[in-house]
Amino acid sequence: MIEVGRICIKTAGRESGHYCVVLKKLDESFVLVTGPKLLTGVKRRKVNILHLKPLEHKLEIKEEASDEEVIEAYKKSGLVSKLGLKLPSAAELKEEKKLEEKKEEKKKETKKEKKK
């Protein structure tokens, strides 16, 4: 039942009760999920499948899709209104993208420093 694109509710941790989407099955016990954070409050992270309650809804997304792609899939499927979610504004999306780019730059700098 747990597959890429499946909508679930987190049942444990600080994000319990929030909707998330399965992005990738890592092994028998763990999957990669995202809300995305701007839409449901769930950050992209590794989660034990015992801490997820799968729902009947499924999004048509590719494995390890970006948060923007997941938001678009939510819109296409009509689940935003059905699940009572609030879409992020364009400014919020732009700000999130900037933060992600800064994180990528820091990772690259750290790798360069380690090589030296």
C-alpha contacts under 8 A as a table, 3 or more apart, distances in Angstrom:
res1	aa1	res2	aa2	distance
1	M	54	P	7.19
2	I	6	R	6.40
2	I	22	V	7.47
2	I	49	I	7.83
2	I	54	P	6.75
3	E	6	R	5.65
3	E	22	V	6.53
3	E	24	K	7.51
3	E	25	K	6.99
4	V	21	V	7.72
4	V	22	V	5.10
4	V	23	L	5.13
4	V	24	K	5.67
4	V	25	K	7.15
4	V	61	I	7.35
4	V	62	K	7.42
4	V	63	E	6.28
5	G	21	V	5.77
5	G	22	V	5.31
5	G	23	L	6.21
5	G	58	K	5.24
5	G	59	L	4.59
5	G	60	E	5.99
5	G	61	I	5.74
5	G	62	K	7.73
6	R	21	V	5.64
6	R	22	V	5.51
6	R	54	P	6.85
6	R	55	L	7.18
6	R	56	E	7.75
6	R	57	H	6.32
6	R	58	K	4.38
6	R	59	L	6.29
7	I	19	Y	6.81
7	I	20	C	5.77
7	I	21	V	4.65
7	I	22	V	6.70
7	I	54	P	6.17
7	I	55	L	5.67
7	I	56	E	7.42
7	I	57	H	5.62
7	I	58	K	5.62
7	I	59	L	7.24
8	C	19	Y	5.69
8	C	20	C	5.35
8	C	21	V	6.13
8	C	22	V	7.53
8	C	52	L	5.96
8	C	53	K	5.26
8	C	54	P	4.20
8	C	55	L	5.35
9	I	16	S	7.25
9	I	17	G	5.82
9	I	18	H	5.52
9	I	19	Y	4.59
9	I	20	C	6.12
9	I	52	L	5.66
9	I	53	K	5.08
9	I	54	P	6.50
9	I	55	L	7.42
10	K	13	G	7.83
10	K	15	E	6.47
10	K	16	S	4.62
10	K	17	G	5.47
10	K	18	H	5.70
10	K	19	Y	6.50
10	K	20	C	7.03
10	K	51	H	5.93
10	K	52	L	4.72
10	K	53	K	6.40
11	T	15	E	7.91
11	T	16	S	4.64
11	T	17	G	5.96
11	T	51	H	5.08
11	T	52	L	5.58
11	T	53	K	6.71
12	A	15	E	7.01
12	A	16	S	4.86
12	A	51	H	5.43
12	A	52	L	7.77
13	G	16	S	5.43
15	E	18	H	5.79
15	E	41	G	7.37
15	E	42	V	6.29
18	H	35	G	7.97
18	H	40	T	6.32
18	H	41	G	7.08
18	H	42	V	6.90
19	Y	35	G	6.26
19	Y	40	T	6.07
19	Y	42	V	7.41
20	C	33	V	6.23
20	C	34	T	5.43
20	C	35	G	4.27
20	C	36	P	7.16
20	C	40	T	7.17
20	C	42	V	6.45
21	V	33	V	5.40
21	V	34	T	5.52
21	V	35	G	6.05
21	V	59	L	7.98
22	V	25	K	7.59
22	V	31	V	6.66
22	V	32	L	5.99
22	V	33	V	4.52
22	V	34	T	6.86
23	L	31	V	7.33
23	L	32	L	5.38
23	L	33	V	5.30
23	L	34	T	7.10
23	L	62	K	7.68
23	L	63	E	5.37
23	L	64	E	4.93
23	L	65	A	6.64
24	K	31	V	5.65
24	K	32	L	5.07
24	K	33	V	7.24
24	K	63	E	5.59
24	K	64	E	5.96
25	K	28	E	7.78
25	K	30	F	6.54
25	K	31	V	4.42
25	K	32	L	6.39
26	L	29	S	7.73
26	L	30	F	5.47
26	L	31	V	5.02
26	L	32	L	6.76
27	D	30	F	5.47
27	D	31	V	7.01
29	S	48	N	5.64
29	S	49	I	5.70
29	S	50	L	7.63
30	F	46	K	6.49
30	F	47	V	5.46
30	F	48	N	4.51
30	F	49	I	5.57
31	V	46	K	5.67
31	V	47	V	5.48
31	V	48	N	6.55
31	V	49	I	6.58
32	L	44	R	7.01
32	L	45	R	5.58
32	L	46	K	4.55
32	L	47	V	6.22
33	V	43	K	7.79
33	V	44	R	5.48
33	V	45	R	5.60
33	V	46	K	6.41
33	V	47	V	6.90
34	T	37	K	7.00
34	T	42	V	5.77
34	T	43	K	5.43
34	T	44	R	4.14
34	T	45	R	6.57
34	T	67	D	7.53
35	G	38	L	7.52
35	G	39	L	6.30
35	G	40	T	5.05
35	G	41	G	6.06
35	G	42	V	4.34
35	G	43	K	6.10
35	G	44	R	7.01
36	P	39	L	5.40
36	P	40	T	6.00
36	P	41	G	6.64
36	P	42	V	5.82
36	P	43	K	6.18
36	P	44	R	6.96
36	P	67	D	5.57
36	P	70	V	7.23
36	P	71	I	7.31
37	K	40	T	5.50
37	K	41	G	4.02
37	K	42	V	4.59
37	K	43	K	4.91
37	K	44	R	7.56
38	L	41	G	5.93
38	L	87	L	7.78
38	L	88	P	6.00
38	L	92	E	7.70
38	L	93	L	7.77
39	L	71	I	7.51
39	L	85	L	6.67
39	L	86	K	6.33
39	L	87	L	5.88
39	L	88	P	6.25
40	T	85	L	6.94
47	V	51	H	7.08
48	N	51	H	5.54
48	N	52	L	7.36
49	I	52	L	5.31
50	L	53	K	7.84
55	L	58	K	7.96
59	L	70	V	7.96
59	L	73	A	6.04
59	L	74	Y	6.89
59	L	77	S	6.99
60	E	73	A	6.49
61	I	65	A	6.44
61	I	69	E	7.39
61	I	70	V	6.85
61	I	73	A	6.83
62	K	65	A	5.50
65	A	69	E	6.02
65	A	70	V	6.57
66	S	69	E	5.22
66	S	70	V	6.38
67	D	70	V	5.02
67	D	71	I	6.19
68	E	71	I	5.13
68	E	72	E	6.27
69	E	72	E	5.10
69	E	73	A	6.21
70	V	73	A	5.00
70	V	74	Y	6.25
71	I	74	Y	5.07
71	I	75	K	6.37
72	E	75	K	5.04
72	E	76	K	6.22
73	A	76	K	5.09
73	A	77	S	6.13
74	Y	77	S	5.33
74	Y	78	G	6.22
74	Y	79	L	5.50
74	Y	80	V	5.89
75	K	78	G	5.26
75	K	79	L	6.64
75	K	80	V	6.11
76	K	79	L	7.97
78	G	81	S	6.33
78	G	82	K	6.63
79	L	82	K	4.71
79	L	83	L	5.65
79	L	84	G	7.96
80	V	83	L	5.62
80	V	84	G	5.99
80	V	85	L	4.97
80	V	86	K	7.00
80	V	87	L	7.36
81	S	84	G	4.85
81	S	85	L	6.12
82	K	85	L	7.84
88	P	92	E	5.99
88	P	93	L	6.60
89	S	92	E	5.21
89	S	93	L	6.40
90	A	93	L	5.10
90	A	94	K	6.15
91	A	94	K	5.06
91	A	95	E	6.15
92	E	95	E	5.11
92	E	96	E	6.15
93	L	96	E	5.15
93	L	97	K	6.22
94	K	97	K	5.14
94	K	98	K	6.35
95	E	98	K	5.13
95	E	99	L	6.37
96	E	99	L	5.12
96	E	100	E	6.29
97	K	100	E	5.11
97	K	101	E	6.26
98	K	101	E	5.11
98	K	102	K	6.30
99	L	102	K	5.13
99	L	103	K	6.31
100	E	103	K	5.10
100	E	104	E	6.29
101	E	104	E	5.07
101	E	105	E	6.28
102	K	105	E	5.09
102	K	106	K	6.27
103	K	106	K	5.14
103	K	107	K	6.26
104	E	107	K	5.13
104	E	108	K	6.32
105	E	108	K	5.13
105	E	109	E	6.21
106	K	109	E	5.05
106	K	110	T	6.08
107	K	110	T	5.12
107	K	111	K	6.24
108	K	111	K	5.15
108	K	112	K	6.26
109	E	112	K	5.09
109	E	113	E	6.21
110	T	113	E	5.11
110	T	114	K	6.23
111	K	114	K	5.15
111	K	115	K	6.35
112	K	115	K	5.24
112	K	116	K	6.64
113	E	116	K	5.34
